[in-house]
Amino acid sequence: MNKKVNIEVSARHIHLKKEDFENLFGEGTELTVLKKLSQPGMFAANEIVGIKNEHFEVEKVRIVGPLRSYTQIEISETEAIKFKINPPLRRSGDIKNSPGMTIVGLKGQIEIKDGVIISKRHVHMTPDEADEIKVKDGDLLKVKTQGERGLIFENVVARVDETYAWGMHIDTDEGNASGISGCEKGEVIIN
């Protein structure tokens, strides 16, 4: 039997390390919560930045908190084409040998040498949920969507951690292709 999962579209966003956040917003400044996200402890921040290179610029990129040990920008393939870069398709946090970019904040700007990725579609789950569907962290899943543009997403990464809540994330290109604009139900296909 397949297992239902909420599929959420994750638009472009940025994760910042403390040092970079303070360089962008001022020393001693705190990241503030705009709204909580579906993953425990995660939130969309009130603070936004701009991202740019010599080819393209985007204003109002939302910071996702809390602050991390690395700085990472997640964009879609469509946006990568506009920036004329070729970011790797990776799990969050795997930024080595990825393109860099300029980040513009209220109090300054920084240049990161690497950190731009396209996030692999993934399902967050606890170890108990992973045991239930007989997968481990990093395994690949298939997820079926509904509706007129229904499809089967392949190569969906299982992300397993005690702190996660059951849910799938896709980027805006994938949301557009499947007709998902917010949060919709899908089914993890269990073999």
N, C-alpha and C positions, 0 to 999 in steps of 0.2 A: 504494500500500500504506500502511495506517495504521501509526502508530508507537506502541508500548506506552509507558505512563508510570505511575509510582507516584503514586497520589492519596493525599494525607495530609490529615487533618482538623486544622485549626489552631484550637484553643479560644481563648477570650478571653485576651489578654495585653497587656503594656505594654512599650514601648521608652522608655528614659529618656535625657535628656542628663545630662552629668556634674554640672552645677550642681544640677539637680533631685534626682538620686540622692543627692548629699551633703546636701542639705537634708532628705531623708527618712531617711537612715541615718547621717549624721555625716560631718564633714569628714575627708578622708583615707581613708575606708572604700573598699574595693575590691569590685566585683561578683565573685562566685565561681561556678564552674561546677558545676551539678548533673548535667547530661548534655549531650553534643553533639547538635546537630540535623542534619538531612540536608543543609542548605545549609552549605558550607564556612565555618568561622569563627563560625558562629552557635551559640548554646547557650541552654538553659533554665538560669536562674540559681537558686541556692539561695534568694535573697532574693525575698520576696513583698510585695505592698502590698495595701491596701484601696482601693476606688474608691466614691465616693458622690456623690449630690446630694440635694436635699430630698425626692425620691420613693422612692429605692431605694438599697441598699448591697450591695456584694459584697466579701467578705473573700477573702484568699488568691488574688490575681491574680498570676500568674507574670511575672517580669521576663524578657524575652528579650534576651540580650547579643550582642555587646558594646554598650557605651554608644554613643549616636548623637548627632547634632548637633541633635536635636529630641526632644520628648516626645510620644508618641502612644499612645492606648489603642485597641485593636481589639476590638470586641464584635460580637455577632450582632444581627440584626433583632429576634429574640425578646427579647434583653436590652435593646435600645433601647426597646422597648415598656414594659418594666418601669421603666426610668429616665424614661419619658415625654419622650424626646428624639427628634430626627430627624436622626441623623448621616448624612452623605453616603456613598454607595457610591464608594470611591476606591482608587487605587493607594497603597500604603504611602508615607509621606512627604508626601503632598498633604493637609495639614491646615488650610490657610487657610480661614477662615469655616466652621469646623466647631464643634460644641458643646464646651464646657469641662466640667470636673468637679473634684472634690476628690480628691486622692490622699493616702492615709494610710500612713506608714512607721513604722519603729521609733522614730525620734528626732524626728518632726515630721510636719506635713502641709503640702501646697501646694495652691494653686488654679490650675488652668490655664484660660486663657480660650478656647483652642481646642485640638483634638488628638484628639477622639473621632471615629473613623470605623468604617464597615463595610468591610472589605477586599474588593476585587474578587477573584473567583477568578482564579487565574493559573497559568501554567506557567513555571518558571525554566528557562533554557537558556543555553548558551554561544553565541557567534557562529557557531561551526561547526555546532552543532545547529540553529540558526535557518536557516542556509544550506541544510542538508539538507532541511528541510521548507518552504523558500522563504518565510520570514516575517522581519519585522524587529521591533524593540522597539516595543511598543504595538499591534501587529496583534491582531485578534481571532480566536480559534480555536474549534473545536468538539471536545469530548471525550466519548466514549461510555463508559459504565460497564456492568458486567456484573451478573448476579444477578437475584433476584426483583423488585428495585426499580430495575433498570437504567434508565438514562435518558441523554439527550444534553445535556450542559451546553453552552450557547451563550454567546457573549460572554466567553470565557476569554482574559484578556490574556496576550500573549507578553511575558515579562520577560527581556531579553537582556543578559547581562554576562559578561565573561571569568571572573568569580569564582563564577558560579552552577553548580549541579549540576542535571541534568535531573530535574524533579519538579513535580507539581501540588499546589497548596494550595487547600483549600475551607474554609469556616467550619462550625461545628457544625450550623446550620440546614440547610445544603446536604448535610452528611454524613448527617443524619437522613433527609432527603428521598430520598437515594439508597441508604440502607442501608449506608453506609460508616462504620465506627466507628474504624478505626485507619489502616492503610495498605493499599490495595488497588490492583489493576491496572486501568487504563483504556486507552483508545486515542485518540490525537490523530487526528482525521479530516483526512486530507490531500487537498485538492481537486486 
